[in-house]
Every structure is written in structure tokens, then in C-alpha cells.
Amino acid sequence: MDLNEAVTGSVRIYEGRIINLRVDDVTLPDGKSSKREVIEHGGAVAIVPMADHDTVILVRQFRLPAGGPLLEIPAGGIEKGENPETCARRELAEEIKQVPETLIPLYEAYVAPGYTTEKIYGFLALNLSDAPEDGDEDEFVEIVPMPLTEAIAAIATGEIQDMKTIAGLTLAARWREANRK
């Protein structure tokens, strides 16, 4: 069965600093026409920084769309021409003032493929050391070290509601169990 849709036209409605919005005209597999609203995004990284074998470093920051602060793993947008690993190192330095000796890829996933092109690259960061990096001037974060087991429990209680964080912490816990010494 052919599930492909053919784009027959596209109009960019909005261009922003982080996202663009376009409306595409498409021909469906049955020949009918429809429209698709697409948020264009350059991609992002999300990093699970481990201070030691049992402690993860989370950040709490205000998220306007969520209506308040969220407890999350550090994350940020990939700049034009930047690869995901370089972005992950930069974001850790900016958000938690740490750089990893080791970055382990955990996942690559589309955030919401029904309406955005955003793909997120998840990493596990190990062997952290101090980084003299200034943070983003429009970003205010509280650094929250926490045992990984408590962070996993915070998913079930609803204290952690961010999907990239849920995926990252879950996969980091799985990695830790597989690499327990």
C-alpha cells in the first residue's frame, strides 16, 4: 500500500528565531487534496549528565507553553552548521557549567512528526569536569542534582513531565544497569 503524500505547493507563513511555519498542499494516496501545517525546526539535543554512576544533573526552568517550571535534562537547539555532539557539549557548558569526557548516543527521535520536522538527539554524558562557560542571557536555570533512581521515580509521580527527559532518563537507567560494575 502506497502511503506517500506528494507536496504540490507550499507557503511559508511565519519565520522566527527558533521555528518557521509553512502550509503545504498535498495529494493524498487516494488522489484527493489536503493541507498540512508544518513547523520547521533545525533539531535539538538532550543530554543526561551523570555526575557519578548514581547521580544525574537535571535543570529546572520556566517553560511558558507548559505554564510553569519543569524539571528536565539539559537540552538546546542545534545551530546552523553544528553537529549534534558539538551542540551537546556546548549546551552542557552553558546550562550546567560542565563538559563531558564521554558522550554516548542514546536515541534519535522525531519530537512530533505529525506537525514538526524537529528531530532530537539524546546523549548520556559521563566523566564531567568544570567548564568556564557563560550561560545564555535569556535563560535562567536551577541546577538540580538527583539520584537517577529518584529521577526515574519522579516520572511516575508526574514531577517530570517532559518527554525528552523521560526518554533520556529511561534509557540512561537502562544503560547504567547494563554497565554496572
Secondary structure, 3 states (H helix, E strand, C coil): CCCCCEEEEEEEEEECCCEEEEEEEEECCCCCEEEEEEEEECCEEEEEEECCCCEEEEEEEEEHHHCEEEEECCEEECCCCCCHHHHHHHHHHHHHCEEEEEEEEEEEEECCCCCECCEEEEEEEEEEEECCCCCCCCCCCEEEEEEHHHHHHHHHHCCCCCHHHHHHHHHHHHHHHHCCC
